[in-house]
Amino acid sequence: MNYNFDQIIDRSNSDSAKWIYYNDDPLPLWVADMDFRSPEPVIRALHERIEHGVFGYCMPPVELAETICQRMRDLYDWEITPGQIIYVPSIVAGFNYVCRTIGQPGDEILTLTPVYPPFLTAPRFQDRVLTTVDLTLVKQGQHIDYEIDYDLFESSITPQTRGFMFCNPHNPIGRGYSLEEQQRLAEICLRHDITICSDEIHSDLLLGDTTHIPMATLSPEIADRCVTLIAPSKTFNQPGLQCGIAIIQNDTLRRSYEKAMRGLAGHINILGYTGALAAYTQGGEWLTQLLAYLTANRDYAVQYIGDNMPTIDATYPTATYLTWLDCRNAGIEGNPHQFFLTEANVALNDGQSFGKAGKGFVRLNFGCPRSILTQALDQMRDALDKIG
């Protein structure tokens, strides 16, 4: 079937955090969920499960684990087994379990910034010490990108460094990492006996001809020290169903992870399992059409910013539905997030929440109907025009 991603769906009365968080009802291009209906097979499967009418305790569906294994095999030639899968209530919870698993209180966890804010809080919540390494910004005209400073990365490792939290594709900069980039990071982690948590929740959201390489597929040695986190939530726009997936091939590491979860992690609810299985088995056509729409939105947004907001530099995302805007030369006094919220009535994510390297930046979510994206960009342009 053909899906209409231009359709505007009123979310204002649906308890949507994205749409009701701000009292003055700005256009919300901030939190990372999309304004599109989930695939019809997912909605149908949820209706059928609700019609059953009994919502008792449930076990993880055997078919879901088998589906995940087959999906990894088909997409990446990656052989995993159902026993290597652990279900978690959310990927953010998964970060915290990893930090709780690795080392002891006071040990260090490393990450690359700017990065998704829960990367910055999970170590502290689990009595670990966060060490951040800034990615190197590279500017080409009005486009920006980031590179890894491998020398800085390795020099930031101390005898207390136990873990590396890796975001791939990277939120907020909207790019995946190449085989060479991952190999260099992995080799450093191997030399220093560091466990890797690879957040790959956006790995299905690939724009244009982009491909994804899971960190754990680089070698058996890397797989042996890797916790890979995935979910259907971003891909199929169902984060509210709360079903995340951890893949851990090392038996000892997996048992430690499960121990860290004891008493803290609730079971996935019935509808979370139902939605995940339907998405992975029947959501392919929807995803194909979604990626074409997001790619067109990406091109439109980046071109619009280039043509109409010459003082702002933007990433050209190859994955996710997020672009990262450098507003430091736009003549904005103070925080650009607050400026666009107040002067343009557009809610973006505050770059400072992604680490010190995000000061002066905002994150824009283009996972919405084109008309909403256009209106928001028009309002941002007009606000900038007023300050010359």
C-alpha positions as CSV (number, residue, x, y, z in Angstrom):
1,M,0.0,0.0,0.0
2,N,1.0,3.6,-0.4
3,Y,1.5,5.6,2.8
4,N,0.7,9.3,3.0
5,F,3.5,10.9,5.0
6,D,2.2,14.4,4.1
7,Q,-0.9,13.8,6.2
8,I,-1.1,16.0,9.2
9,I,-2.2,14.1,12.3
10,D,-3.4,16.1,15.3
11,R,-1.3,14.9,18.3
12,S,-2.3,17.8,20.6
13,N,-4.8,15.7,22.5
14,S,-2.8,12.4,22.5
15,D,-0.6,13.2,25.6
16,S,2.3,13.6,23.1
17,A,5.3,15.0,25.0
18,K,6.5,16.4,21.7
19,W,3.4,18.5,21.2
20,I,2.3,19.5,24.7
21,Y,5.6,20.0,26.6
22,Y,5.7,23.7,25.7
23,N,2.7,25.7,26.9
24,D,2.7,28.2,24.1
25,D,2.3,25.5,21.4
26,P,5.3,26.1,19.2
27,L,5.9,24.0,16.2
28,P,7.8,21.0,17.7
29,L,10.9,19.9,15.8
30,W,12.7,18.7,18.9
31,V,12.3,15.3,20.6
32,A,13.1,12.4,18.4
33,D,9.8,10.9,17.5
34,M,8.1,11.4,14.1
35,D,4.7,12.8,13.3
36,F,3.7,9.8,11.1
37,R,1.4,6.9,11.8
38,S,3.1,3.6,12.5
39,P,2.8,0.9,9.7
40,E,-0.7,-0.4,9.2
41,P,0.4,-4.0,10.1
42,V,1.6,-2.7,13.5
43,I,-1.7,-1.0,14.2
44,R,-3.7,-4.0,13.1
45,A,-1.6,-6.4,15.2
46,L,-2.2,-4.1,18.3
47,H,-5.9,-4.0,17.6
48,E,-6.1,-7.8,17.4
49,R,-4.1,-8.2,20.6
50,I,-6.4,-5.7,22.4
51,E,-9.5,-7.5,21.1
52,H,-8.3,-10.6,22.9
53,G,-9.1,-8.7,26.1
54,V,-6.8,-10.5,28.5
55,F,-3.6,-8.6,29.5
56,G,-1.9,-11.0,32.0
57,Y,1.8,-11.5,32.5
58,C,3.5,-12.5,29.3
59,M,6.6,-14.3,28.0
60,P,8.8,-12.9,25.2
61,P,7.5,-14.3,21.9
62,V,9.8,-17.0,20.6
63,E,9.1,-15.8,17.1
64,L,10.4,-12.3,17.9
65,A,13.8,-13.6,18.9
66,E,14.0,-15.7,15.8
67,T,12.9,-12.7,13.7
68,I,15.7,-10.6,15.2
69,C,18.3,-13.3,14.5
70,Q,17.1,-13.6,10.9
71,R,17.1,-9.8,10.5
72,M,20.7,-9.5,11.7
73,R,21.7,-12.4,9.3
74,D,19.9,-10.8,6.3
75,L,21.1,-7.2,6.9
76,Y,24.6,-7.7,8.1
77,D,25.5,-11.4,7.7
78,W,25.7,-11.4,11.5
79,E,25.1,-14.7,13.2
80,I,23.5,-14.4,16.7
81,T,21.3,-16.7,18.7
82,P,18.0,-16.1,20.6
83,G,19.9,-16.8,23.8
84,Q,22.1,-13.8,23.1
85,I,19.1,-11.4,23.1
86,I,17.9,-9.5,26.2
87,Y,14.8,-7.3,26.1
88,V,15.0,-4.0,27.9
89,P,12.2,-1.4,28.6
90,S,14.1,1.2,26.7
91,I,17.5,2.0,25.1
92,V,18.1,4.6,27.8
93,A,17.6,2.0,30.4
94,G,20.0,-0.2,28.4
95,F,22.7,2.5,28.7
96,N,22.3,2.5,32.5
97,Y,22.4,-1.2,32.8
98,V,25.7,-1.2,30.8
99,C,27.2,1.4,33.0
100,R,26.1,-0.6,36.1
101,T,27.7,-3.7,34.5
102,I,31.1,-2.3,33.7
103,G,33.7,-1.9,36.4
104,Q,33.1,-0.5,39.8
105,P,31.8,2.8,41.3
106,G,34.3,5.4,40.5
107,D,35.5,3.8,37.2
108,E,35.4,5.8,34.0
109,I,33.1,5.6,30.9
110,L,34.2,7.3,27.7
111,T,32.1,8.8,25.0
112,L,32.3,11.1,21.9
113,T,30.5,14.5,22.1
114,P,28.3,16.1,21.1
115,V,26.0,13.2,21.9
116,Y,22.5,12.1,22.9
117,P,22.0,13.5,26.4
118,P,21.4,10.1,28.2
119,F,25.0,9.1,27.3
120,L,26.1,11.9,29.6
121,T,23.9,11.1,32.5
122,A,23.9,7.2,32.6
123,P,27.5,6.9,34.0
124,R,26.8,9.4,36.8
125,F,23.5,7.7,37.6
126,Q,25.4,4.5,38.1
127,D,28.3,6.0,40.2
128,R,30.7,6.0,37.3
129,V,32.8,8.9,36.0
130,L,32.1,10.3,32.5
131,T,35.0,11.2,30.3
132,T,34.1,13.1,27.1
133,V,36.1,13.4,23.9
134,D,35.0,16.1,21.5
135,L,34.6,15.2,17.9
136,T,36.4,17.6,15.5
137,L,34.1,19.9,13.5
138,V,35.0,20.1,9.8
139,K,33.4,22.9,7.8
140,Q,32.9,22.8,4.0
141,G,31.0,25.9,2.9
142,Q,27.7,25.9,4.8
143,H,27.9,22.2,5.6
144,I,29.5,20.8,8.7
145,D,30.7,17.4,9.5
146,Y,32.7,15.8,12.3
147,E,35.8,13.6,12.5
148,I,37.3,11.5,15.2
149,D,40.6,12.6,16.8
150,Y,42.0,9.1,17.5
151,D,45.1,10.4,19.4
152,L,42.9,12.5,21.7
153,F,40.5,9.5,22.1
154,E,43.4,7.2,23.2
155,S,45.1,9.8,25.4
156,S,41.8,10.3,27.3
157,I,41.9,6.6,28.4
158,T,43.2,6.1,32.0
159,P,43.8,2.9,34.0
160,Q,40.3,3.5,35.4
161,T,38.6,3.6,32.0
162,R,36.3,0.5,31.7
163,G,33.8,1.3,29.0
164,F,33.2,3.2,25.8
165,M,29.6,4.3,24.9
166,F,29.4,4.6,21.1
167,C,26.5,6.2,19.2
168,N,26.3,4.8,15.6
169,P,24.5,6.3,13.7
170,H,25.5,9.3,15.7
171,N,22.8,11.5,17.4
172,P,22.7,14.5,17.0
173,I,25.1,14.8,14.0
174,G,23.2,12.3,11.8
175,R,25.9,10.2,10.4
176,G,27.1,6.6,10.5
177,Y,30.7,5.5,11.0
178,S,32.7,3.8,8.3
179,L,34.4,0.4,8.6
180,E,37.7,2.1,8.9
181,E,36.6,4.5,11.6
182,Q,35.1,1.7,13.7
183,Q,38.1,-0.5,13.3
184,R,40.4,2.2,14.6
185,L,38.2,2.8,17.6
186,A,37.8,-0.9,18.3
187,E,41.6,-1.5,18.1
188,I,42.1,1.2,20.8
189,C,39.4,-0.4,23.0
190,L,41.0,-3.8,22.5
191,R,44.5,-2.5,23.5
192,H,43.0,-1.1,26.7
193,D,40.6,-3.9,27.6
194,I,37.6,-1.6,27.3
195,T,34.0,-2.9,26.9
196,I,31.9,-1.2,24.2
197,C,28.3,-0.2,24.3
198,S,27.2,0.4,20.7
199,D,23.9,2.3,20.5
200,E,22.5,1.4,17.1
201,I,18.9,2.4,17.5
202,H,19.0,4.5,14.4
203,S,20.6,1.8,12.2
204,D,17.5,1.3,10.1
205,L,17.1,5.0,9.4
206,L,19.6,5.2,6.5
207,L,19.2,8.0,4.0
208,G,20.0,7.7,0.3
209,D,22.4,4.8,-0.3
210,T,23.9,4.8,3.2
211,T,24.8,1.5,4.7
212,H,25.3,0.5,8.4
213,I,28.0,-1.7,9.9
214,P,27.3,-3.0,13.5
215,M,30.4,-2.7,15.7
216,A,30.1,-6.3,16.8
217,T,30.5,-7.6,13.3
218,L,34.1,-6.3,13.0
219,S,35.7,-9.4,14.5
220,P,35.0,-12.1,17.1
221,E,37.3,-10.2,19.5
222,I,35.2,-7.1,19.3
223,A,31.9,-9.0,19.5
224,D,33.2,-10.6,22.7
225,R,33.4,-7.2,24.4
226,C,30.3,-5.5,22.8
227,V,26.8,-4.7,24.0
228,T,24.7,-3.7,21.0
229,L,21.4,-1.9,21.6
230,I,18.7,-1.7,18.9
231,A,14.9,-1.2,18.9
232,P,12.0,-0.8,16.5
233,S,11.0,2.4,18.3
234,K,12.7,5.0,16.2
235,T,12.5,3.1,12.9
236,F,8.8,2.4,13.0
237,N,7.8,5.4,15.2
238,Q,6.6,3.4,18.3
239,P,8.8,4.6,21.2
240,G,5.8,4.7,23.5
241,L,5.5,0.9,23.2
242,Q,8.8,0.6,25.2
243,C,10.6,-2.4,23.7
244,G,14.4,-2.3,23.4
245,I,16.8,-5.1,22.5
246,A,20.3,-5.8,23.8
247,I,22.5,-8.2,21.9
248,I,25.4,-9.6,24.0
249,Q,27.4,-12.6,22.6
250,N,29.9,-13.0,25.4
251,D,28.3,-15.3,28.0
252,T,30.0,-13.8,31.0
253,L,29.3,-10.2,29.9
254,R,25.6,-11.1,29.3
255,R,25.2,-12.7,32.7
256,S,26.7,-9.6,34.3
257,Y,24.3,-7.4,32.4
258,E,21.4,-9.6,33.5
259,K,22.6,-9.3,37.1
260,A,22.8,-5.5,36.8
261,M,19.1,-5.5,35.7
262,R,17.8,-7.6,38.6
263,G,15.1,-5.8,40.6
264,L,15.4,-2.7,38.4
265,A,14.1,-3.7,35.0
266,G,10.4,-4.5,34.5
267,H,9.2,-6.8,31.8
268,I,8.3,-5.6,28.3
269,N,4.6,-5.2,28.1
270,I,2.4,-7.3,25.9
271,L,1.8,-4.5,23.3
272,G,5.5,-3.7,23.2
273,Y,6.3,-7.2,22.1
274,T,3.3,-7.2,19.7
275,G,4.3,-4.0,18.0
276,A,8.0,-5.1,17.7
277,L,7.1,-8.4,16.0
278,A,4.6,-6.8,13.6
279,A,7.1,-4.1,12.7
280,Y,10.0,-6.4,12.0
281,T,8.0,-8.9,10.1
282,Q,5.5,-6.7,8.2
283,G,6.8,-3.1,8.3
284,G,9.3,-3.3,5.4
285,E,7.2,-1.6,2.7
286,W,6.3,1.3,5.1
287,L,10.0,1.7,6.0
288,T,11.1,1.8,2.3
289,Q,8.6,4.6,1.7
290,L,9.5,6.4,4.9
291,L,13.2,6.5,4.0
292,A,12.5,8.0,0.6
293,Y,10.3,10.7,2.3
294,L,13.0,11.4,5.0
295,T,15.7,11.6,2.4
296,A,13.6,14.2,0.5
297,N,12.9,16.1,3.7
298,R,16.7,16.1,4.5
299,D,17.5,17.5,1.1
300,Y,14.8,20.1,1.3
301,A,15.8,21.3,4.9
302,V,19.5,21.5,4.2
303,Q,18.9,23.3,0.9
304,Y,16.4,25.7,2.5
305,I,18.8,26.6,5.3
306,G,21.6,27.1,2.7
307,D,19.4,29.4,0.6
308,N,17.6,31.3,3.3
309,M,19.7,31.2,6.5
310,P,23.2,31.9,5.3
311,T,24.5,32.6,8.8
312,I,23.7,29.0,9.9
313,D,25.7,25.9,9.1
314,A,24.1,22.5,9.0
315,T,25.1,18.8,8.8
316,Y,24.0,16.8,5.8
317,P,22.7,13.8,7.6
318,T,23.2,10.4,6.1
319,A,21.2,8.6,8.8
320,T,18.5,9.5,11.3
321,Y,15.9,12.2,10.8
322,L,18.0,14.8,12.7
323,T,20.2,17.7,11.5
324,W,22.5,19.7,13.7
325,L,22.7,23.4,13.2
326,D,25.6,25.7,14.1
327,C,24.2,29.0,15.1
328,R,27.3,30.6,16.5
329,N,27.7,33.1,13.7
330,A,24.0,33.9,13.3
331,G,24.1,37.1,15.4
332,I,21.9,35.5,18.0
333,E,22.3,36.9,21.5
334,G,22.3,34.2,24.1
335,N,21.0,30.7,23.6
336,P,19.8,29.9,20.0
337,H,17.3,27.3,21.3
338,Q,15.6,30.0,23.4
339,F,15.8,32.4,20.5
340,F,14.0,30.2,18.1
341,L,11.5,29.2,20.8
342,T,10.7,32.8,21.7
343,E,11.2,34.6,18.4
344,A,10.2,32.0,15.8
345,N,7.8,29.9,17.9
346,V,9.7,26.7,16.9
347,A,10.9,24.2,19.5
348,L,14.3,22.7,18.7
349,N,16.7,20.8,21.0
350,D,19.1,22.9,22.9
351,G,22.6,22.0,21.8
352,Q,24.1,22.4,25.3
353,S,22.2,19.3,26.5
354,F,24.5,17.3,24.1
355,G,27.6,18.3,26.0
356,K,29.9,21.4,26.1
357,A,30.7,20.9,22.4
358,G,27.0,21.6,21.6
359,K,27.0,25.2,22.9
360,G,25.7,27.5,20.2
361,F,24.0,24.6,18.3
362,V,20.4,23.3,18.0
363,R,19.1,19.9,16.8
364,L,16.2,19.9,14.3
365,N,13.9,16.9,13.7
366,F,12.7,16.7,10.1
367,G,10.6,13.6,10.7
368,C,7.4,15.4,10.0
369,P,5.1,16.3,7.1
370,R,6.7,18.6,4.7
371,S,4.2,21.4,5.3
372,I,5.1,21.5,9.0
373,L,8.8,21.5,8.2
374,T,8.3,24.3,5.7
375,Q,6.3,26.4,8.2
376,A,8.9,26.0,10.9
377,L,11.8,26.9,8.6
378,D,9.9,29.9,7.3
379,Q,9.4,31.1,10.9
380,M,13.0,30.5,11.7
381,R,14.1,32.5,8.6
382,D,11.8,35.4,9.5
383,A,13.2,35.5,13.1
384,L,16.7,35.6,11.8
385,D,15.8,38.3,9.2
386,K,14.6,40.6,12.1
387,I,18.1,40.6,13.6
388,G,19.7,41.3,10.3
